[in-house]
Amino acid sequence: MADNLPQADDKEGGPPAYRDHFYRSGDDRLTLYARIYESDGPPLLLMHGLTRNSADFEGLATHLAGHYRLIIPDQRGRGRSDYDPDPLRYEPATYVVDMLALIDSLHLDQVGLIGTSMGGLMAMIMAGMESERFDSLILNDIGPVVEQAGLDRIQSYVGALPPFENWQQAADHCRNVHGEVMIGFDNEDWLGFARRTCQLLPNGRIKFAYDPAISVGLSGSQQTAVPPDLWPIWDQLSTLPTLIIHGALTDIISPGTVMEMQNRHSGPISAVEIPDRGHAPLLDEPAALSAIASFLKSVDR
């Protein structure tokens, strides 16, 4: 497991407190990690994107903690979860089995799902597999079709990189990669972004908090990091209350896909576009927070 990542904060007036939860992966090969923000409210499972970890939802957790029981895992190969010695297991079907193991480890009967990018692919698959276990779905900048231009862009920056000398250097790198789709960020924002996505090494240097081998699933003709066709699964979710969030500048989900998702859905569904954001919104933007709050209140739980 990776160390030197943000820990629970119990300080009065600071970020909401969470407890550490460790559990065995679905294949019983690895020890995986999740943050648990305890509450008597309904449980929500928040799943991050390809290169992120549980810290990615810190902004949203600040607003939802206390009202909902938040379960926010590090997928295998990220954050404080074990790295997998076989990179071919870094793919959504494996992560889904891990998430079902996490839900079982917490003895939960029914859960709401929030998924960013890869986490949204997982959420759709999970809801299609065991529909009775999930009562709502929030998809952040993802749908049944993933645009190739976006995949190519992600492939261009995922993988092994030399460690950064300091946090400012890490922040500058994040700005260079994501600056065109995170409009309005200042240097403090980029430092915060770097601290959520990177980890401090024992020698004082800094690296991204993921196994570089996660890039294997994005290479070659077999891009296992993305399922080939999720429309059949989407059609199985036609009555599940759903919120689609997408960035105005995204290259991962097209306006046509968002419209088709709505047209093929017979239950409660809404979509909101987040201005000045590409892939993917952080979900702490005012438009995202407002949409999420309204949607969750509308779900009959």
Beta strands, then each sheet from edge to edge (+ up, - down):
strand 1: 19-24
strand 2: 31-37
strand 3: 43-47
strand 4: 69-74
strand 5: 111-116
strand 6: 134-140
strand 7: 198-200
strand 8: 206-208
strand 9: 242-247
strand 10: 269-274
sheet 1: 1+ 2- 4+ 3+ 5+ 6+ 9+ 10+
sheet 2: 7+ 8-
end
